[in-house]
Amino acid sequence: MKIRIAARGSKLSRIQVDMLGEKLKKIGIEYEIIDIKTKADLFSNDPLSKLGKGVFEKEVNEAVLEGKADIAVHSMKDILSEINPYLEIFAVLERDPPYDVLVAEKNLDKLDSNITIGTSSIRRKNFLKYIKPEINTKDIRGNVDTRIRKYLSKEYQGLILAEASLKRLNMSIDYHRLNVYDFTPEANQGIIVALGRKKDEKIKEIFKEINHKDTLDEALAERAVISLVGGGCHSPIGVLFKKEGKEFYGIASYSDGKKKITLSISKPGDPYTIGSELGLLLKKEMKNEDIIP
């Protein structure tokens, strides 16, 4: 059997498909990649905030819905909190490091004033503005390779990126991991997900064999937070859960650049309930502080 996998055509996307594909091969399933151009690819110079939601995923998911592919593979952080009702999560791979990192010659507390850090994330911009208001931020688009080239050419004095992308690309560059209380990652950062059509029971059964349950539970808890508070590429909200045994350890942060709220939770239970509890706590505190996402 051969499974058709739809994904963006970037180098990172292909690596992510191959990571999942290797899991499939181990259980005797072949795969082929179907490259899809997304809105983010077609308008690669425009700020993400101008392109709207779903810019990395919509066209890829449509290929599955239209029967051109069997599975859509994404970085899970790119998926909207509301998944198309005809699609569902078939599997996630074990999570790579979920952290944000600073690519720069010095770590965050030693950076000079008035330098320029490249990021297109409102979350990262606001966290940085709150912690180091004297540092400038500037939008940067393009794949990770392109961003690194711009940094090395001194167009930027630093970048904030996902550690998982650097690991998957096997990039040899110095970076500093950022504290999760200062830079709480985007929900589902570091997770690769496979989406399929709900009605495809046969394919769904195949993917159960490669699903990493603890990672999925972490992802679902994080998604429960953002479904209540709002989140994604265009939101200044970070959330991270770690599951150890039956215990969930979660942290959620919001910043408008002037104020910052960070809350945590630790308890056993099911991911949706615990994530919802943290989301409600964050929402209540945001209301108390009179800051709205």
C-alpha positions as CSV (number, residue, x, y, z in Angstrom):
1,M,0.0,0.0,0.0
2,K,1.2,3.5,-0.8
3,I,-0.1,6.6,1.0
4,R,-0.1,10.0,-0.7
5,I,1.1,12.8,1.6
6,A,0.3,16.4,0.8
7,A,2.7,19.0,2.2
8,R,4.3,22.3,1.4
9,G,7.3,22.0,-0.9
10,S,9.8,23.7,1.4
11,K,12.9,21.9,2.6
12,L,11.6,21.7,6.2
13,S,8.2,20.4,5.1
14,R,9.9,17.6,3.1
15,I,12.0,16.7,6.0
16,Q,9.0,16.5,8.2
17,V,7.2,14.3,5.7
18,D,10.2,12.0,5.5
19,M,10.3,11.8,9.3
20,L,6.7,10.5,9.3
21,G,7.4,8.4,6.2
22,E,10.2,6.6,8.0
23,K,7.7,5.5,10.7
24,L,5.4,4.3,8.0
25,K,8.1,2.3,6.2
26,K,8.9,0.5,9.5
27,I,5.3,-0.9,9.4
28,G,5.5,-1.8,5.7
29,I,3.8,1.2,4.2
30,E,5.2,3.2,1.3
31,Y,4.5,6.9,0.7
32,E,4.8,9.6,-2.0
33,I,4.9,13.3,-1.5
34,I,2.5,15.7,-3.2
35,D,3.9,19.3,-3.1
36,I,1.3,22.0,-2.5
37,K,1.7,25.8,-2.8
38,T,0.1,27.7,0.0
39,K,-0.9,31.3,0.4
40,A,2.2,31.8,2.6
41,D,4.4,30.5,-0.3
42,L,2.8,32.6,-3.0
43,F,3.0,35.8,-0.9
44,S,6.4,35.1,0.7
45,N,7.3,38.8,1.1
46,D,4.1,39.9,2.9
47,P,3.8,40.0,6.7
48,L,2.0,37.0,8.1
49,S,-0.4,39.3,9.9
50,K,-1.7,40.6,6.6
51,L,-2.3,37.1,5.1
52,G,-5.0,36.0,7.5
53,K,-5.4,32.6,9.2
54,G,-4.5,29.2,7.8
55,V,-1.8,30.5,5.4
56,F,0.4,27.4,5.9
57,E,-2.4,24.8,5.9
58,K,-5.5,25.6,3.9
59,E,-4.4,24.5,0.4
60,V,-2.7,21.4,1.8
61,N,-5.8,20.3,3.6
62,E,-7.9,21.0,0.5
63,A,-5.8,18.5,-1.4
64,V,-6.9,15.8,1.1
65,L,-10.5,16.9,1.1
66,E,-10.6,16.7,-2.7
67,G,-9.1,13.2,-2.8
68,K,-5.8,14.3,-4.4
69,A,-3.9,13.1,-1.3
70,D,-4.6,10.7,1.6
71,I,-2.9,12.6,4.4
72,A,-1.8,16.2,5.1
73,V,1.4,16.7,7.1
74,H,2.0,20.0,9.0
75,S,4.0,21.5,11.8
76,M,1.1,21.3,14.2
77,K,1.5,24.9,15.4
78,D,0.4,26.0,11.9
79,I,-3.0,24.4,12.3
80,L,-5.9,26.5,13.3
81,S,-7.6,25.7,16.6
82,E,-10.7,24.6,14.6
83,I,-9.9,21.8,12.3
84,N,-12.2,21.2,9.3
85,P,-15.1,19.0,10.4
86,Y,-14.3,16.4,7.7
87,L,-10.7,16.1,8.9
88,E,-9.2,14.8,12.1
89,I,-5.8,14.2,13.7
90,F,-4.6,10.7,12.7
91,A,-1.2,10.8,14.4
92,V,1.5,13.0,15.8
93,L,5.2,12.1,16.1
94,E,7.1,12.3,19.4
95,R,7.7,16.0,20.1
96,D,11.0,17.7,19.2
97,P,12.2,20.5,21.5
98,P,9.3,23.0,21.8
99,Y,11.4,26.0,22.7
100,D,12.1,29.3,21.1
101,V,15.7,30.1,20.6
102,L,17.7,33.3,20.0
103,V,20.2,33.0,17.1
104,A,22.7,35.7,18.0
105,E,26.3,36.1,19.1
106,K,25.3,36.8,22.7
107,N,22.5,35.5,24.9
108,L,19.4,37.7,25.6
109,D,20.6,39.4,28.8
110,K,23.9,40.5,27.1
111,L,22.5,41.9,23.9
112,D,23.4,45.5,23.0
113,S,20.7,48.2,22.9
114,N,19.1,49.3,19.7
115,I,20.0,46.2,17.7
116,T,17.5,44.6,15.3
117,I,16.1,41.1,15.9
118,G,14.2,39.4,13.1
119,T,10.8,37.7,13.8
120,S,7.4,37.8,12.2
121,S,5.6,36.5,15.3
122,I,3.5,38.9,17.3
123,R,4.0,36.7,20.3
124,R,7.8,36.8,20.1
125,K,7.8,40.6,19.4
126,N,5.6,41.3,22.4
127,F,7.5,39.1,24.8
128,L,10.8,40.7,23.6
129,K,9.4,44.2,23.9
130,Y,8.3,43.5,27.4
131,I,11.6,41.9,28.5
132,K,14.0,44.1,26.5
133,P,12.2,47.3,25.3
134,E,15.4,48.9,24.0
135,I,15.8,46.2,21.3
136,N,14.1,46.6,17.9
137,T,12.2,44.0,16.0
138,K,11.7,43.7,12.3
139,D,9.5,41.4,10.2
140,I,11.4,38.6,8.5
141,R,9.8,36.1,6.0
142,G,11.2,33.1,4.0
143,N,12.2,29.7,5.1
144,V,14.6,29.0,7.9
145,D,17.6,28.8,5.5
146,T,16.7,32.3,4.0
147,R,16.4,33.8,7.5
148,I,19.8,32.4,8.6
149,R,21.4,33.9,5.4
150,K,19.9,37.3,6.2
151,Y,21.3,37.0,9.7
152,L,24.8,36.0,8.5
153,S,24.8,38.9,6.1
154,K,24.3,41.3,9.1
155,E,20.8,42.4,7.9
156,Y,19.7,41.4,11.4
157,Q,21.7,41.1,14.5
158,G,19.7,38.2,15.7
159,L,16.7,35.9,15.0
160,I,14.1,34.2,17.2
161,L,13.2,30.8,15.8
162,A,11.8,27.5,16.8
163,E,14.5,25.1,18.1
164,A,12.7,22.2,16.4
165,S,13.2,23.7,12.9
166,L,17.0,24.1,13.4
167,K,17.2,20.5,14.7
168,R,15.2,19.0,11.8
169,L,17.3,21.0,9.3
170,N,20.5,19.9,11.1
171,M,21.8,23.5,10.9
172,S,25.1,24.2,12.5
173,I,24.7,27.6,14.0
174,D,25.1,29.0,17.5
175,Y,21.9,29.8,19.4
176,H,20.6,30.3,22.9
177,R,17.5,28.5,24.2
178,L,15.0,31.0,25.7
179,N,13.4,30.5,29.1
180,V,9.8,29.2,28.7
181,Y,8.6,31.7,31.4
182,D,10.0,34.6,29.3
183,F,9.2,33.1,25.9
184,T,6.4,30.6,26.3
185,P,6.3,28.8,22.9
186,E,3.4,28.8,20.5
187,A,0.9,26.0,21.1
188,N,2.0,22.7,19.5
189,Q,5.4,24.0,18.7
190,G,7.8,21.1,17.9
191,I,5.0,18.7,16.9
192,I,4.5,17.1,13.4
193,V,0.9,16.1,12.7
194,A,-0.9,14.0,10.1
195,L,-4.5,14.9,9.3
196,G,-6.8,12.6,7.3
197,R,-10.4,12.4,6.3
198,K,-12.7,11.1,9.1
199,K,-14.3,8.6,6.8
200,D,-11.0,6.9,5.9
201,E,-11.1,4.2,8.6
202,K,-8.5,2.0,7.0
203,I,-5.8,4.7,6.8
204,K,-6.8,5.9,10.3
205,E,-6.0,2.4,11.7
206,I,-2.5,2.5,10.1
207,F,-1.7,5.8,11.7
208,K,-2.7,4.6,15.1
209,E,0.5,2.4,15.0
210,I,2.8,5.4,14.7
211,N,1.0,7.9,17.0
212,H,2.8,9.1,20.1
213,K,0.1,9.4,22.7
214,D,1.9,11.6,25.3
215,T,2.7,14.1,22.6
216,L,-0.9,14.1,21.4
217,D,-2.1,14.6,25.0
218,E,0.2,17.6,25.3
219,A,-1.0,19.0,22.0
220,L,-4.7,18.6,22.9
221,A,-4.2,20.4,26.3
222,E,-2.5,23.3,24.6
223,R,-5.2,23.5,21.9
224,A,-7.8,23.6,24.7
225,V,-6.1,26.8,26.0
226,I,-6.1,28.6,22.7
227,S,-9.6,27.5,21.8
228,L,-10.7,29.5,24.9
229,V,-8.3,32.4,24.7
230,G,-7.4,32.6,21.1
231,G,-4.0,31.8,19.6
232,G,-1.8,31.0,16.6
233,C,0.7,32.8,14.5
234,H,-1.1,36.2,14.8
235,S,-1.6,36.1,18.6
236,P,0.6,37.1,21.5
237,I,-0.3,33.9,23.5
238,G,2.1,31.1,24.3
239,V,1.2,27.8,25.9
240,L,3.2,24.7,26.7
241,F,2.3,21.4,28.4
242,K,4.6,18.6,29.5
243,K,3.1,15.2,30.4
244,E,5.0,13.0,32.8
245,G,3.1,9.8,33.7
246,K,-0.4,10.9,34.4
247,E,0.7,14.4,35.5
248,F,0.4,17.5,33.3
249,Y,2.6,20.5,33.8
250,G,1.4,23.6,31.9
251,I,2.3,27.2,31.4
252,A,0.5,29.9,29.5
253,S,1.6,33.5,28.8
254,Y,0.1,36.6,27.2
255,S,1.8,40.0,26.6
256,D,0.8,43.1,24.8
257,G,4.4,44.4,25.0
258,K,3.7,46.5,28.1
259,K,2.2,44.0,30.4
260,K,2.8,40.3,30.7
261,I,0.8,37.5,32.4
262,T,2.2,34.1,33.0
263,L,0.3,31.3,34.7
264,S,1.0,27.6,35.4
265,I,-0.9,24.5,36.4
266,S,0.1,21.0,37.6
267,K,-2.3,18.2,38.0
268,P,-3.4,14.8,36.7
269,G,-6.4,14.4,34.5
270,D,-7.5,14.4,30.8
271,P,-5.8,17.0,28.5
272,Y,-9.0,18.8,27.5
273,T,-10.1,19.5,31.0
274,I,-6.7,20.6,32.3
275,G,-6.1,22.8,29.2
276,S,-9.5,24.4,29.6
277,E,-8.8,25.1,33.2
278,L,-5.5,26.9,32.4
279,G,-7.2,28.7,29.6
280,L,-10.0,30.0,31.8
281,L,-7.4,31.1,34.4
282,L,-5.5,33.0,31.8
283,K,-8.7,34.6,30.4
284,K,-9.8,35.7,33.9
285,E,-6.4,37.2,34.6
286,M,-6.3,39.0,31.3
287,K,-9.7,40.5,32.1
288,N,-8.4,41.6,35.6
289,E,-5.5,43.3,34.0
290,D,-7.7,44.8,31.3
291,I,-5.7,43.5,28.4
292,I,-7.5,41.9,25.4
293,P,-5.9,39.7,22.7
